[in-house]
Amino acid sequence: MNAPKTHPAYGHISINRQHANRESLFGTSVAGYNCVSLCISTATYDPDAVNRGCAYTVDKRLIEVVMSPYQFAEMVACMNQHEGSPCTINWLDGKFIKMPEAETSFGGNVVEQFQLSMTALTAECEELVGKARALQEKPSISKADRAEFTALAEGIVGHVKIHIPHLAEQFAEVVERMKAEVHADQAADTGAQPL
């Protein structure tokens, strides 16, 4: 009879489907009940258990991460193409990790950026209107007044030309990503292929 052997390099990895009431997962816009978990644990090698069909036992769980079906598919399908995929760390160093109550989703960040950009644009427009009203009160408008007014108006036009197409592109990206996440979640729920 051989004694079981342990070593810091011996590990066990498992990937499982879960049905959990997850209000939010990090890096996804869709709250869902279908998740994929990836768990890494330490393991012990048992030479005598080889004949019984299992040469190792799972010991201490080191880390468990949870992903939406879309995040998992993205992780597997996009290997070596970018720096990785977001996931929610569920378990680390023997402790359960609870997600913060309110997390801003990917789509929420785009909305926030849009609101900030529109607030800045509104302020610039209000400043332009204020300058125009001030110019109306003057008996004569100087060349410097006209140049200042023109520069302000051109700044607003430049702001619109630069930021609006970028924000529209971000909105389109958010919509496409959310559609893909919803389809992946529906497919995981029904067992059907994503659209």
C-alpha distance (Angstrom), angle and dihedral (degrees) to the residues before:
residue distance angle dihedral
M1 . . .
N2 3.81 . .
A3 3.77 122.0 .
P4 3.81 118.7 -118.5
K5 3.80 113.2 -100.9
T6 3.77 128.2 -139.4
H7 3.77 128.6 -167.8
P8 3.83 132.5 166.6
A9 3.82 88.5 -117.6
Y10 3.84 94.7 57.3
G11 3.77 109.7 100.2
H12 3.77 145.4 159.1
I13 3.79 127.5 -144.2
S14 3.78 127.3 -168.2
I15 3.78 135.1 178.7
N16 3.78 118.0 -157.5
R17 3.76 139.9 173.6
Q18 3.76 114.5 -121.8
H19 3.75 134.5 -169.4
A20 3.76 105.4 -151.9
N21 3.76 136.1 155.2
R22 3.80 95.2 -113.2
E23 3.77 113.6 171.9
S24 3.77 91.8 -171.2
L25 3.76 141.3 1.1
F26 3.77 122.1 -160.5
G27 3.80 112.6 -99.1
T28 3.79 98.2 11.9
S29 3.77 130.4 100.8
V30 3.78 96.0 -154.7
A31 3.80 123.0 77.3
G32 3.77 107.1 -148.5
Y33 3.75 146.8 166.6
N34 3.80 95.7 -133.5
C35 3.77 116.7 82.1
V36 3.77 139.2 161.9
S37 3.79 117.0 -139.1
L38 3.78 126.7 -159.7
C39 3.81 115.4 -162.9
I40 3.81 128.2 -172.3
S41 3.80 119.3 -166.8
T42 3.77 138.1 168.4
A43 3.82 115.9 -102.9
T44 3.79 141.2 -158.1
Y45 3.81 122.7 -137.7
D46 3.80 113.6 -135.2
P47 3.83 111.8 -170.5
D48 3.81 92.1 -169.3
A49 3.81 91.6 55.9
V50 3.83 92.7 61.5
N51 3.82 89.7 86.9
R52 3.80 89.7 52.0
G53 3.82 91.4 55.6
C54 3.80 99.7 -104.8
A55 3.80 121.4 82.3
Y56 3.78 97.1 -178.5
T57 3.77 143.4 41.0
V58 3.77 125.5 -144.5
D59 3.79 113.5 -117.6
K60 3.80 127.4 171.5
R61 3.81 121.6 5.6
L62 3.81 107.9 -127.8
I63 3.79 102.4 -179.6
E64 3.78 139.2 -6.7
V65 3.78 123.4 -170.1
V66 3.78 127.7 -170.9
M67 3.80 125.2 -151.2
S68 3.76 137.0 178.4
P69 3.82 113.5 -110.8
Y70 3.82 87.7 -105.2
Q71 3.81 92.6 52.9
F72 3.80 91.3 48.8
A73 3.81 92.2 49.0
E74 3.80 90.2 47.1
M75 3.82 90.7 50.3
V76 3.81 93.1 51.8
A77 3.80 98.1 37.9
C78 3.80 96.7 45.1
M79 3.80 100.2 47.9
N80 3.82 112.7 156.4
Q81 3.81 91.3 3.5
H82 3.79 99.0 98.3
E83 3.79 140.1 -6.0
G84 3.80 94.6 -73.9
S85 3.78 141.5 -88.7
P86 3.80 130.9 -67.9
C87 3.79 118.1 -106.1
T88 3.79 138.2 172.4
I89 3.80 115.0 -112.1
N90 3.79 104.8 -136.3
W91 3.80 101.0 172.1
L92 3.81 130.4 20.3
D93 3.80 131.8 169.4
G94 3.79 93.7 -12.0
K95 3.80 95.4 -48.0
F96 3.79 133.5 106.4
I97 3.81 111.6 -124.5
K98 3.81 115.9 -145.0
M99 3.80 118.7 -151.1
P100 3.81 115.6 -120.7
E101 3.80 113.1 -99.9
A102 3.78 99.4 -115.5
E103 3.75 118.9 31.9
T104 3.76 123.0 172.0
S105 3.77 111.5 -123.4
F106 3.78 125.5 -138.1
G107 3.81 88.2 -101.5
G108 3.80 91.1 47.4
N109 3.80 90.6 56.7
V110 3.80 90.9 55.1
V111 3.81 90.4 49.5
E112 3.82 90.3 50.4
Q113 3.81 91.0 50.1
F114 3.79 90.1 48.8
Q115 3.81 91.8 50.4
L116 3.82 91.8 49.2
S117 3.80 91.6 48.1
M118 3.81 92.4 48.1
T119 3.82 91.0 47.5
A120 3.81 90.1 53.1
L121 3.82 91.4 46.1
T122 3.82 91.2 48.7
A123 3.82 90.5 51.2
E124 3.81 90.6 50.6
C125 3.82 91.1 49.2
E126 3.80 91.2 48.6
E127 3.81 89.4 50.6
L128 3.82 89.9 50.8
V129 3.82 91.3 49.9
G130 3.81 90.0 48.4
K131 3.82 90.9 51.8
A132 3.82 90.7 48.0
R133 3.82 90.9 52.1
A134 3.80 90.9 47.7
L135 3.82 89.8 51.1
Q136 3.82 90.6 50.9
E137 3.80 89.2 59.0
K138 3.80 93.7 53.8
P139 3.81 117.3 93.2
S140 3.80 89.5 -139.9
I141 3.80 132.3 14.7
S142 3.79 117.3 -134.0
K143 3.77 126.3 -142.2
A144 3.85 89.1 -110.7
D145 3.86 90.3 53.9
R146 3.80 91.1 51.9
A147 3.84 91.4 47.1
E148 3.82 91.9 49.9
F149 3.81 91.6 48.4
T150 3.82 92.2 47.3
A151 3.83 92.0 48.1
L152 3.80 91.0 51.4
A153 3.82 92.5 48.3
E154 3.82 91.6 47.1
G155 3.82 89.2 50.0
I156 3.80 90.6 55.7
V157 3.81 92.0 48.1
G158 3.83 89.6 49.1
H159 3.81 90.8 49.6
V160 3.80 90.9 52.7
K161 3.83 93.5 45.5
I162 3.81 92.6 50.5
H163 3.81 103.9 37.7
I164 3.79 107.0 33.0
P165 3.86 96.9 60.2
H166 3.82 89.7 45.9
L167 3.80 91.9 50.6
A168 3.80 91.5 46.2
E169 3.81 89.0 53.0
Q170 3.82 90.6 50.1
F171 3.81 91.5 49.7
A172 3.81 90.5 50.7
E173 3.81 90.0 49.5
V174 3.81 91.5 50.0
V175 3.80 91.9 49.3
E176 3.82 92.6 49.4
R177 3.80 92.7 46.7
M178 3.80 92.4 47.9
K179 3.82 90.7 48.8
A180 3.81 90.3 51.6
E181 3.82 91.4 47.6
V182 3.81 92.7 49.1
H183 3.82 91.6 48.2
A184 3.82 91.4 48.5
D185 3.81 90.9 48.8
Q186 3.82 91.7 48.1
A187 3.80 90.6 48.6
A188 3.80 91.0 50.9
D189 3.81 89.2 49.0
T190 3.80 96.2 49.6
G191 3.79 101.5 25.8
A192 3.81 89.1 -120.9
Q193 3.78 125.6 133.6
P194 3.83 114.9 -95.0
L195 3.80 115.7 -104.5
